[in-house]
């Protein structure tokens, strides 16, 4: 019983790591590309064929230009799902938890308006 429970936990952990993994199109094999939501066997084949034929992708614009079927909307979705080009997510795509940096977290905190300070009660003697 314990062995089955341990196996179930290990499987869950492995599955979760795939869900949040960042996959670089220049380094990934077909299986890693297929693990990204929105990339299936056909698209991973297109990516690998184009990478083999034309070399590594320079940036997202190069990736979109060379891989048929990847436009701005699709690129943003793939980026949000964890696909990267040269270690970078697509600009304008929603960031996943792992791609947030300390700098973006500071920026988000700075964007929040500060709470006004509460007024201190007037001193009873000063009021008289």
Secondary structure, 3 states (H helix, E strand, C coil): CHHHHHHHHHHHHHHHHHHCCCEECCCCCHHHHHCCCCCCHHHHHHHHHHHHHHCCCCCHHHHHHHCCCCCHHHHHHHHHCCEEECCECCCCCCCCHHHCCHHHHHHHHHHCCCCCCCCCCCCHHHHC
